[in-house]
């Protein structure tokens, strides 16, 4: 299951995953705000997940500046992954 935006329903979406996801099912949550990242971690820990993988990535785009290419950083994205166990 992939969560790319929860519109405030993060708790319910994770509970849906817990109820209907089979053993070995993977949940991936993309977070663009610190609040969503913190809330996701809080809920996942409350639900008993211990093997929580967290990765932060950032993309940069090249922009022409005279004869040079300058890299401009975009906002980082946090990716959280858990696997449902028994």
Backbone bond lengths (Angstrom), bond angles and torsions (degrees), N, CA, C in turn:
res aa  C-N    CA-C-N  psi(-1)  N-CA   C-N-CA  omega(-1)  CA-C   N-CA-C  phi
1 X - - - 1.446 - - 1.518 107.28 -
2 X 1.315 116.09 138.87 1.459 122.19 -177.36 1.522 109.61 -121.17
3 X 1.334 115.40 126.09 1.461 120.43 176.30 1.525 107.41 -110.05
4 X 1.319 116.00 113.33 1.454 120.69 179.42 1.519 111.69 -107.88
5 X 1.307 115.80 -4.35 1.461 123.26 178.91 1.518 107.35 178.81
6 X 1.306 116.96 132.08 1.469 119.72 -173.49 1.523 112.74 -108.56
7 X 1.314 117.57 -11.74 1.474 122.91 -174.04 1.532 112.31 42.40
8 X 1.337 115.52 42.00 1.457 120.83 176.51 1.512 115.70 85.46
9 X 1.333 117.88 4.26 1.474 121.17 -176.76 1.524 112.68 -108.88
10 X 1.324 117.10 28.32 1.462 121.35 -174.79 1.526 112.64 -56.84
11 X 1.324 116.96 -47.44 1.470 121.61 -179.65 1.531 110.27 -56.53
12 X 1.320 117.52 -49.05 1.461 121.88 -178.68 1.515 113.02 -64.34
13 X 1.329 116.83 -37.77 1.466 120.45 179.37 1.523 110.35 -66.22
14 X 1.331 116.92 -43.74 1.468 120.28 179.07 1.526 110.09 -65.85
15 X 1.319 117.85 -39.72 1.471 120.57 176.87 1.527 111.05 -63.06
16 X 1.322 117.64 -37.90 1.471 121.95 176.22 1.533 109.78 -61.45
17 X 1.330 116.54 -43.99 1.467 121.34 177.15 1.526 110.46 -60.47
18 X 1.333 116.63 -44.09 1.464 120.69 -179.18 1.528 110.86 -62.69
19 X 1.321 117.29 -37.82 1.459 121.25 -176.95 1.528 112.37 -77.64
20 X 1.313 117.49 -42.30 1.462 120.49 -170.77 1.531 114.77 -106.45
21 X 1.325 117.68 -16.51 1.462 119.70 178.64 1.522 110.63 -71.71
22 X 1.326 116.14 136.64 1.460 120.27 178.19 1.524 109.63 -82.25
23 X 1.320 116.13 166.03 1.461 120.14 177.86 1.526 108.95 -58.64
24 X 1.312 116.40 133.00 1.457 121.74 -177.87 1.522 113.43 91.12
25 X 1.341 117.02 -5.93 1.471 120.37 178.01 1.527 109.34 -65.21
26 X 1.309 115.67 145.53 1.467 121.88 -177.45 1.524 109.67 -109.64
27 X 1.327 115.11 134.59 1.458 122.04 175.09 1.525 107.75 -114.69
28 X 1.324 116.74 127.47 1.461 122.27 178.13 1.525 107.97 -122.01
29 X 1.324 115.70 129.23 1.464 121.38 -179.74 1.526 108.51 -121.70
30 X 1.323 117.16 123.08 1.461 121.90 173.26 1.517 108.51 -94.93
31 X 1.327 116.62 130.27 1.464 121.37 -178.74 1.523 109.17 -123.83
32 X 1.331 116.02 129.26 1.460 118.65 175.43 1.528 111.72 -106.78
33 X 1.345 116.80 -8.71 1.466 119.59 177.19 1.529 109.79 -119.80
34 X 1.320 115.37 153.44 1.467 120.75 177.50 1.523 111.05 -63.93
35 X 1.329 116.36 -33.87 1.460 120.50 -178.69 1.529 111.12 -65.86
36 X 1.325 116.79 -42.36 1.466 119.89 178.17 1.521 110.70 -66.12
37 X 1.318 116.59 -39.75 1.464 120.48 177.97 1.526 110.31 -61.89
38 X 1.324 117.22 -48.08 1.468 121.29 -179.15 1.524 110.87 -63.63
39 X 1.333 117.27 -44.32 1.466 121.19 -179.27 1.522 110.39 -64.59
40 X 1.329 117.83 -41.32 1.467 121.73 178.40 1.523 110.72 -60.17
41 X 1.328 116.27 -47.95 1.464 120.43 -179.69 1.526 110.52 -62.19
42 X 1.318 116.99 -42.68 1.468 121.85 179.73 1.533 110.68 -60.20
43 X 1.325 116.95 -49.30 1.467 120.84 -178.02 1.526 110.65 -64.92
44 X 1.333 117.28 -44.92 1.468 120.56 -178.37 1.529 111.17 -61.80
45 X 1.330 117.34 -40.68 1.469 120.43 177.93 1.527 110.75 -66.57
46 X 1.339 117.01 -39.86 1.470 120.67 177.13 1.522 111.14 -61.77
47 X 1.327 116.50 -33.13 1.469 121.55 -179.22 1.524 112.03 -81.71
48 X 1.326 117.54 -0.34 1.457 120.95 174.15 1.517 115.88 94.64
49 X 1.320 118.18 6.94 1.464 119.50 176.81 1.522 109.05 -72.37
50 X 1.324 116.61 133.11 1.460 120.80 179.32 1.527 111.41 -117.18
51 X 1.307 117.58 -28.38 1.462 122.97 -179.92 1.525 109.13 -96.26
52 X 1.310 116.55 72.19 1.464 121.27 -176.83 1.528 108.12 -98.51
53 X 1.333 115.66 118.02 1.466 120.47 179.19 1.527 108.53 -94.75
54 X 1.330 115.88 126.79 1.461 121.11 -179.50 1.525 108.53 -124.16
55 X 1.335 115.62 127.45 1.458 121.83 178.96 1.520 107.66 -129.48
56 X 1.330 116.39 136.54 1.460 119.58 174.32 1.520 108.00 -115.07
57 X 1.327 116.52 129.11 1.461 120.58 179.19 1.522 109.29 -123.07
58 X 1.315 114.59 156.19 1.457 119.89 176.41 1.514 107.98 -142.24
59 X 1.302 115.81 137.00 1.458 122.45 179.57 1.521 108.41 -106.65
60 X 1.315 116.12 141.08 1.459 121.28 173.69 1.520 108.55 -119.27
61 X 1.312 115.57 144.84 1.468 121.18 179.12 1.527 108.84 -114.85
62 X 1.329 114.71 137.35 1.459 119.75 177.70 1.518 111.13 -80.51
63 X 1.340 115.55 136.39 1.460 121.00 178.02 1.526 108.05 -131.00
64 X 1.310 115.49 133.96 1.454 120.42 -178.76 1.526 110.17 -69.37
65 X 1.325 116.52 125.78 1.460 123.37 176.27 1.525 105.93 -127.47
66 X 1.309 115.59 97.14 1.467 119.57 -173.79 1.519 108.72 61.18
67 X 1.322 117.53 -130.97 1.465 120.01 179.74 1.540 112.96 -84.65
68 X 1.318 117.34 3.18 1.461 121.88 -174.53 1.529 111.57 -110.67
69 X 1.318 114.56 162.53 1.463 120.96 172.79 1.522 107.24 -112.99
70 X 1.314 115.90 120.54 1.464 121.14 -179.57 1.519 108.43 -107.78
71 X 1.317 116.03 135.30 1.459 121.17 -179.82 1.530 109.50 -89.21
72 X 1.337 115.48 128.70 1.459 122.58 177.19 1.524 108.60 -111.99
73 X 1.317 116.03 123.71 1.460 120.95 -177.88 1.521 112.34 -76.66
74 X 1.312 115.50 137.38 1.462 122.32 173.19 1.532 107.94 -92.90
75 X 1.316 117.10 173.86 1.466 120.79 179.35 1.526 110.58 -66.97
76 X 1.332 117.60 142.45 1.467 120.08 178.04 1.528 111.52 -70.60
77 X 1.312 114.88 155.16 1.463 122.53 176.68 1.523 107.54 -123.64
78 X 1.312 116.45 133.79 1.459 122.09 176.82 1.528 107.86 -98.77
79 X 1.326 116.38 131.17 1.460 122.03 177.78 1.524 107.47 -116.79
80 X 1.323 116.42 122.42 1.462 122.54 -179.65 1.522 107.97 -113.07
81 X 1.337 115.65 132.66 1.471 120.41 -179.16 1.526 109.65 -130.61
82 X 1.340 115.34 134.59 1.463 121.40 173.46 1.521 108.59 -135.68
83 X 1.324 115.17 156.00 1.463 122.19 176.63 1.519 107.32 -118.50
84 X 1.324 116.18 132.48 1.466 120.31 -179.73 1.523 109.51 -74.98
85 X 1.303 115.70 125.71 1.470 123.06 176.92 1.514 108.36 -114.31
86 X 1.321 116.21 171.93 1.477 120.79 178.62 1.496 112.16 -58.52
